[in-house]
């Protein structure tokens, strides 16, 4: 009777332990790591784990269900980097070299785009005041300006900020574009001011519709700015400029 009781206690103890003890799925040699649900421990310490490998096109065509699949990880074979799915978009995984950097476009970096194939450059005005800005001086003589964007290959644009003043009924337009070598253009950011204010403001963007990864092998990058000057609103001194661009800043990770 005593022996039977001892056996029953042992079985009960094992049953309780089986319910409370954490178990791991082990691939390779056994090791004790009770808080790990999966252990990959190669027997000869000469193997690793290979996650799914996708091209950039394959990765972008994969649309997991967020937020239920946030954290999904793949390796992009074109970008040579890991990406994880978070809040409806793919986010690149960075190491220590993924610190944020900045690239700024000064007013003096802009060139004028002339209408009707004219080559004259006399409508772009840069006022070197306490707050340097660029503007157009007259209506109909070229109110579109352009500046190149020179970021490192494979950099990831994470923010695009416009510093401006628009104290006019008409709107100021700013467009960030990339152009392939055959001349086709894609808009990365397209923005138009609204309202009228004499205060210097800024507008930031961080959604680039999957075009935020810089690809210098296939594209060049530039910023287009379009002012809208009415007849009779000619600009000869800083105080007369109702639309102004003070600068553009891009935040990126190399």
PyMOL commands that set and color helices and strands:
alter all, ss='L'
color gray80, all
select helices_A, chain A and resi 2-20+56-61+96-98+107-109+115-117+238-240
alter helices_A, ss='H'
color red, helices_A
select strands_A, chain A and resi 25-28+38-41+53-54+73-76+81-86+89-92+100-105+111-113+124-127+133-136+144-149+156-166+173-180+185-192+197-205+219-226+243-253
alter strands_A, ss='S'
color yellow, strands_A
deselect
rebuild
show_as cartoon
